[in-house]
Amino acid sequence: MIHNEYLKYLWNYTKKSAGCIFTAVAVLVCFVTPDDLLKPFGLDKIWMKVLCFAVLCLISVLTAALLARLRKDRPVTLYDKEGSAIEVAFGDITSYMKDNTGGAHYTVVFPVNKDMDRILNPERIKPSSVHGQWLSYLQTLPPDEYRNVEKQLENCRPRIGDCLLVRNTRNVDYILAVSSTVQDEQPVCTETDYLKTMQSLIKAMKTHCQTQERVYMPIIGAGNSSLSGKTMQALLRMQTEVLMFNTDLLKARAKILVYDDPDGKMRKDIRLYALRPHD
């Protein structure tokens, strides 16, 4: 199945490859006229020149298709059936925290701790965290839209495993997955907390997300909601395993976004996982 995201990459690569090819042709005709260049090959008629142009365009598209398939950051599809899917992609989840008015509706998931005083308080959250960057984005909203977010959260008394829903912020819904407590100003997430949060998240996606709706999420348990003793690679494997085990409950297109993979281990690991047979 070819998705819009692949077509976007294909279009971008087509523009780049066409630009390179036609720039090379333009430089060449600075020294040799097109007639002198094509006449030895018997291509001096107008329709033949048009055919050459079409061939160059075709070469651009084929080159772009090859590059789009070979790019290192291409999404890896683990499951795709009846409108629901599980994918792993490489990118920054905060790029989806934006004004999406006029675009296709989607949902963004990110972990938070259960301290209600911190959920909408940027002074108590690290600005570099996903939660902190979401709060920074909220500060850019008009007062009435920010107040709407506050109203949706004002009566919450979050517990570990809860999923707090913030609806329709510029055509984007947000699910705040409560996955950690705070001890000595540091987030603490146990394996029990993690599994409870993931199960709750899957149920929230089933309840609130539409069929084929895209749901973007980071690696849960990483960074500022750290699951002690687990590497990013292990956390990614755990998250995909939990989602794969619950495919019967999924109706959305879940996309896990990996922000940083400098040594390529997670790319290799997840592609090997995708080759394994899954029931």
DRENLUMDREN-356536 format. One record per residue (C-alpha): chain; x negated, y negated, z negated; residue in three letters. Coordinates in steps of 0.05 Angstrom, whole numbers, plus 5000, padded with zeros to 4 digits. Example, Ala and Ser with C-alpha at 12.3 -4.5 7.8 and 13.67 -1.06 7.14 Angstrom:
# residues 2
+----+------+------+------+-----+
: ch :   xx :   yy :   zz :  aa :
+----+------+------+------+-----+
:  A : 4754 : 5090 : 4844 : ALA :
:  A : 4727 : 5021 : 4857 : SER :
+----+------+------+------+-----+
END
This chain:
# residues 279
+----+------+------+------+-----+
: ch :   xx :   yy :   zz :  aa :
+----+------+------+------+-----+
:  A : 5000 : 5000 : 5000 : MET :
:  A : 4971 : 4933 : 5021 : ILE :
:  A : 4985 : 4879 : 4970 : HIS :
:  A : 4986 : 4804 : 4978 : ASN :
:  A : 4921 : 4798 : 4939 : GLU :
:  A : 4885 : 4841 : 4991 : TYR :
:  A : 4914 : 4798 : 5047 : LEU :
:  A : 4888 : 4736 : 5011 : LYS :
:  A : 4818 : 4765 : 5009 : TYR :
:  A : 4825 : 4788 : 5082 : LEU :
:  A : 4845 : 4718 : 5104 : TRP :
:  A : 4787 : 4685 : 5066 : ASN :
:  A : 4736 : 4733 : 5095 : TYR :
:  A : 4766 : 4725 : 5165 : THR :
:  A : 4755 : 4649 : 5160 : LYS :
:  A : 4684 : 4659 : 5137 : LYS :
:  A : 4665 : 4711 : 5189 : SER :
:  A : 4699 : 4671 : 5245 : ALA :
:  A : 4662 : 4609 : 5222 : GLY :
:  A : 4595 : 4645 : 5226 : CYS :
:  A : 4609 : 4676 : 5294 : ILE :
:  A : 4635 : 4613 : 5328 : PHE :
:  A : 4580 : 4570 : 5297 : THR :
:  A : 4529 : 4617 : 5328 : ALA :
:  A : 4565 : 4611 : 5395 : VAL :
:  A : 4567 : 4535 : 5389 : ALA :
:  A : 4492 : 4533 : 5375 : VAL :
:  A : 4479 : 4579 : 5435 : LEU :
:  A : 4518 : 4537 : 5484 : VAL :
:  A : 4476 : 4476 : 5464 : CYS :
:  A : 4420 : 4509 : 5504 : PHE :
:  A : 4458 : 4550 : 5556 : VAL :
:  A : 4524 : 4532 : 5589 : THR :
:  A : 4581 : 4581 : 5581 : PRO :
:  A : 4581 : 4595 : 5656 : ASP :
:  A : 4507 : 4610 : 5657 : ASP :
:  A : 4516 : 4655 : 5597 : LEU :
:  A : 4575 : 4695 : 5622 : LEU :
:  A : 4563 : 4697 : 5698 : LYS :
:  A : 4509 : 4752 : 5695 : PRO :
:  A : 4561 : 4797 : 5662 : PHE :
:  A : 4614 : 4781 : 5714 : GLY :
:  A : 4656 : 4742 : 5664 : LEU :
:  A : 4662 : 4677 : 5702 : ASP :
:  A : 4738 : 4677 : 5711 : LYS :
:  A : 4784 : 4640 : 5663 : ILE :
:  A : 4822 : 4702 : 5640 : TRP :
:  A : 4756 : 4736 : 5625 : MET :
:  A : 4734 : 4678 : 5582 : LYS :
:  A : 4800 : 4682 : 5544 : VAL :
:  A : 4787 : 4756 : 5535 : LEU :
:  A : 4718 : 4742 : 5506 : CYS :
:  A : 4749 : 4692 : 5458 : PHE :
:  A : 4800 : 4745 : 5436 : ALA :
:  A : 4744 : 4796 : 5427 : VAL :
:  A : 4706 : 4748 : 5382 : LEU :
:  A : 4769 : 4737 : 5340 : CYS :
:  A : 4779 : 4812 : 5335 : LEU :
:  A : 4707 : 4821 : 5312 : ILE :
:  A : 4720 : 4768 : 5259 : SER :
:  A : 4781 : 4805 : 5233 : VAL :
:  A : 4746 : 4873 : 5233 : LEU :
:  A : 4685 : 4845 : 5197 : THR :
:  A : 4731 : 4812 : 5146 : ALA :
:  A : 4769 : 4877 : 5134 : ALA :
:  A : 4703 : 4914 : 5122 : LEU :
:  A : 4678 : 4860 : 5074 : LEU :
:  A : 4744 : 4858 : 5037 : ALA :
:  A : 4742 : 4934 : 5026 : ARG :
:  A : 4669 : 4933 : 5004 : LEU :
:  A : 4671 : 4874 : 4957 : ARG :
:  A : 4648 : 4893 : 4887 : LYS :
:  A : 4704 : 4858 : 4850 : ASP :
:  A : 4761 : 4891 : 4888 : ARG :
:  A : 4818 : 4918 : 4843 : PRO :
:  A : 4818 : 4992 : 4827 : VAL :
:  A : 4888 : 5023 : 4828 : THR :
:  A : 4897 : 5079 : 4778 : LEU :
:  A : 4972 : 5089 : 4787 : TYR :
:  A : 5022 : 5063 : 4838 : ASP :
:  A : 5091 : 5093 : 4841 : LYS :
:  A : 5163 : 5068 : 4849 : GLU :
:  A : 5146 : 4995 : 4838 : GLY :
:  A : 5102 : 5003 : 4776 : SER :
:  A : 5027 : 5005 : 4777 : ALA :
:  A : 4964 : 5004 : 4734 : ILE :
:  A : 4905 : 4966 : 4763 : GLU :
:  A : 4837 : 4943 : 4738 : VAL :
:  A : 4810 : 4879 : 4768 : ALA :
:  A : 4752 : 4833 : 4754 : PHE :
:  A : 4766 : 4761 : 4737 : GLY :
:  A : 4786 : 4710 : 4685 : ASP :
:  A : 4855 : 4717 : 4654 : ILE :
:  A : 4857 : 4644 : 4636 : THR :
:  A : 4861 : 4627 : 4710 : SER :
:  A : 4933 : 4652 : 4707 : TYR :
:  A : 4951 : 4604 : 4650 : MET :
:  A : 4974 : 4549 : 4695 : LYS :
:  A : 5032 : 4514 : 4728 : ASP :
:  A : 5062 : 4568 : 4772 : ASN :
:  A : 5124 : 4529 : 4794 : THR :
:  A : 5144 : 4553 : 4863 : GLY :
:  A : 5102 : 4617 : 4858 : GLY :
:  A : 5123 : 4688 : 4843 : ALA :
:  A : 5140 : 4696 : 4770 : HIS :
:  A : 5091 : 4736 : 4728 : TYR :
:  A : 5073 : 4750 : 4655 : THR :
:  A : 5007 : 4740 : 4618 : VAL :
:  A : 4989 : 4782 : 4557 : VAL :
:  A : 4936 : 4765 : 4506 : PHE :
:  A : 4921 : 4787 : 4434 : PRO :
:  A : 4931 : 4743 : 4372 : VAL :
:  A : 4925 : 4755 : 4298 : ASN :
:  A : 4984 : 4758 : 4251 : LYS :
:  A : 4969 : 4692 : 4215 : ASP :
:  A : 5028 : 4648 : 4237 : MET :
:  A : 4989 : 4586 : 4217 : ASP :
:  A : 4939 : 4600 : 4272 : ARG :
:  A : 4984 : 4617 : 4330 : ILE :
:  A : 4997 : 4545 : 4351 : LEU :
:  A : 4940 : 4512 : 4313 : ASN :
:  A : 4880 : 4498 : 4359 : PRO :
:  A : 4838 : 4476 : 4300 : GLU :
:  A : 4838 : 4546 : 4271 : ARG :
:  A : 4825 : 4584 : 4336 : ILE :
:  A : 4759 : 4588 : 4374 : LYS :
:  A : 4766 : 4544 : 4436 : PRO :
:  A : 4729 : 4595 : 4479 : SER :
:  A : 4777 : 4652 : 4463 : SER :
:  A : 4835 : 4669 : 4509 : VAL :
:  A : 4883 : 4647 : 4454 : HIS :
:  A : 4844 : 4582 : 4446 : GLY :
:  A : 4846 : 4567 : 4520 : GLN :
:  A : 4921 : 4580 : 4521 : TRP :
:  A : 4929 : 4529 : 4466 : LEU :
:  A : 4887 : 4480 : 4505 : SER :
:  A : 4933 : 4491 : 4565 : TYR :
:  A : 4995 : 4479 : 4522 : LEU :
:  A : 4966 : 4411 : 4502 : GLN :
:  A : 4971 : 4389 : 4575 : THR :
:  A : 5046 : 4403 : 4578 : LEU :
:  A : 5098 : 4347 : 4571 : PRO :
:  A : 5124 : 4340 : 4499 : PRO :
:  A : 5191 : 4372 : 4514 : ASP :
:  A : 5159 : 4433 : 4545 : GLU :
:  A : 5111 : 4441 : 4487 : TYR :
:  A : 5169 : 4434 : 4438 : ARG :
:  A : 5204 : 4490 : 4476 : ASN :
:  A : 5145 : 4536 : 4462 : VAL :
:  A : 5146 : 4516 : 4389 : GLU :
:  A : 5220 : 4532 : 4384 : LYS :
:  A : 5210 : 4602 : 4412 : GLN :
:  A : 5157 : 4616 : 4358 : LEU :
:  A : 5181 : 4576 : 4298 : GLU :
:  A : 5221 : 4631 : 4264 : ASN :
:  A : 5170 : 4687 : 4277 : CYS :
:  A : 5140 : 4725 : 4219 : ARG :
:  A : 5091 : 4767 : 4258 : PRO :
:  A : 5066 : 4835 : 4236 : ARG :
:  A : 5014 : 4880 : 4266 : ILE :
:  A : 5043 : 4911 : 4329 : GLY :
:  A : 5093 : 4856 : 4343 : ASP :
:  A : 5097 : 4825 : 4411 : CYS :
:  A : 5118 : 4752 : 4412 : LEU :
:  A : 5151 : 4729 : 4476 : LEU :
:  A : 5145 : 4658 : 4503 : VAL :
:  A : 5190 : 4651 : 4563 : ARG :
:  A : 5186 : 4609 : 4626 : ASN :
:  A : 5128 : 4561 : 4614 : THR :
:  A : 5121 : 4533 : 4685 : ARG :
:  A : 5148 : 4599 : 4714 : ASN :
:  A : 5101 : 4642 : 4672 : VAL :
:  A : 5121 : 4685 : 4612 : ASP :
:  A : 5071 : 4700 : 4557 : TYR :
:  A : 5069 : 4761 : 4511 : ILE :
:  A : 5028 : 4748 : 4448 : LEU :
:  A : 5007 : 4817 : 4424 : ALA :
:  A : 4994 : 4815 : 4348 : VAL :
:  A : 4935 : 4862 : 4342 : SER :
:  A : 4892 : 4838 : 4283 : SER :
:  A : 4890 : 4809 : 4213 : THR :
:  A : 4841 : 4757 : 4186 : VAL :
:  A : 4790 : 4772 : 4133 : GLN :
:  A : 4738 : 4720 : 4114 : ASP :
:  A : 4758 : 4679 : 4175 : GLU :
:  A : 4742 : 4738 : 4221 : GLN :
:  A : 4794 : 4779 : 4259 : PRO :
:  A : 4798 : 4853 : 4240 : VAL :
:  A : 4832 : 4905 : 4283 : CYS :
:  A : 4833 : 4979 : 4264 : THR :
:  A : 4847 : 5037 : 4311 : GLU :
:  A : 4916 : 5045 : 4279 : THR :
:  A : 4930 : 4971 : 4292 : ASP :
:  A : 4906 : 4978 : 4363 : TYR :
:  A : 4950 : 5038 : 4380 : LEU :
:  A : 5011 : 5006 : 4347 : LYS :
:  A : 5000 : 4943 : 4387 : THR :
:  A : 4992 : 4980 : 4453 : MET :
:  A : 5055 : 5020 : 4442 : GLN :
:  A : 5093 : 4957 : 4424 : SER :
:  A : 5065 : 4921 : 4485 : LEU :
:  A : 5088 : 4977 : 4532 : ILE :
:  A : 5158 : 4973 : 4503 : LYS :
:  A : 5158 : 4897 : 4509 : ALA :
:  A : 5137 : 4902 : 4582 : MET :
:  A : 5193 : 4952 : 4595 : LYS :
:  A : 5245 : 4907 : 4561 : THR :
:  A : 5225 : 4839 : 4587 : HIS :
:  A : 5189 : 4849 : 4654 : CYS :
:  A : 5223 : 4859 : 4720 : GLN :
:  A : 5208 : 4917 : 4767 : THR :
:  A : 5144 : 4902 : 4808 : GLN :
:  A : 5131 : 4839 : 4766 : GLU :
:  A : 5056 : 4828 : 4756 : ARG :
:  A : 5032 : 4830 : 4684 : VAL :
:  A : 4961 : 4806 : 4672 : TYR :
:  A : 4924 : 4826 : 4609 : MET :
:  A : 4853 : 4824 : 4583 : PRO :
:  A : 4818 : 4883 : 4549 : ILE :
:  A : 4857 : 4888 : 4484 : ILE :
:  A : 4812 : 4895 : 4423 : GLY :
:  A : 4753 : 4858 : 4454 : ALA :
:  A : 4723 : 4791 : 4437 : GLY :
:  A : 4756 : 4752 : 4381 : ASN :
:  A : 4805 : 4809 : 4367 : SER :
:  A : 4748 : 4858 : 4362 : SER :
:  A : 4761 : 4931 : 4348 : LEU :
:  A : 4700 : 4948 : 4306 : SER :
:  A : 4648 : 4994 : 4335 : GLY :
:  A : 4677 : 4998 : 4405 : LYS :
:  A : 4641 : 4976 : 4468 : THR :
:  A : 4678 : 4939 : 4524 : MET :
:  A : 4670 : 5001 : 4566 : GLN :
:  A : 4702 : 5045 : 4512 : ALA :
:  A : 4759 : 4994 : 4501 : LEU :
:  A : 4774 : 4992 : 4576 : LEU :
:  A : 4777 : 5068 : 4578 : ARG :
:  A : 4823 : 5069 : 4517 : MET :
:  A : 4870 : 5018 : 4546 : GLN :
:  A : 4876 : 5052 : 4614 : THR :
:  A : 4887 : 5120 : 4579 : GLU :
:  A : 4944 : 5092 : 4536 : VAL :
:  A : 4977 : 5060 : 4597 : LEU :
:  A : 4969 : 5122 : 4639 : MET :
:  A : 5000 : 5164 : 4584 : PHE :
:  A : 5061 : 5119 : 4584 : ASN :
:  A : 5073 : 5111 : 4659 : THR :
:  A : 5145 : 5136 : 4650 : ASP :
:  A : 5159 : 5072 : 4611 : LEU :
:  A : 5127 : 5024 : 4660 : LEU :
:  A : 5165 : 4986 : 4713 : LYS :
:  A : 5118 : 4927 : 4722 : ALA :
:  A : 5050 : 4923 : 4756 : ARG :
:  A : 5001 : 4920 : 4698 : ALA :
:  A : 4934 : 4890 : 4716 : LYS :
:  A : 4876 : 4893 : 4666 : ILE :
:  A : 4827 : 4837 : 4679 : LEU :
:  A : 4753 : 4849 : 4662 : VAL :
:  A : 4719 : 4782 : 4652 : TYR :
:  A : 4646 : 4803 : 4649 : ASP :
:  A : 4611 : 4866 : 4674 : ASP :
:  A : 4538 : 4845 : 4687 : PRO :
:  A : 4508 : 4914 : 4693 : ASP :
:  A : 4567 : 4944 : 4733 : GLY :
:  A : 4579 : 5001 : 4683 : LYS :
:  A : 4653 : 4987 : 4676 : MET :
:  A : 4663 : 4983 : 4752 : ARG :
:  A : 4629 : 5050 : 4760 : LYS :
:  A : 4665 : 5082 : 4702 : ASP :
:  A : 4735 : 5059 : 4723 : ILE :
:  A : 4724 : 5081 : 4795 : ARG :
:  A : 4702 : 5150 : 4772 : LEU :
:  A : 4764 : 5152 : 4728 : TYR :
:  A : 4808 : 5133 : 4787 : ALA :
:  A : 4781 : 5194 : 4826 : LEU :
:  A : 4803 : 5242 : 4771 : ARG :
:  A : 4870 : 5277 : 4782 : PRO :
:  A : 4926 : 5249 : 4738 : HIS :
:  A : 4994 : 5281 : 4727 : ASP :
+----+------+------+------+-----+
END
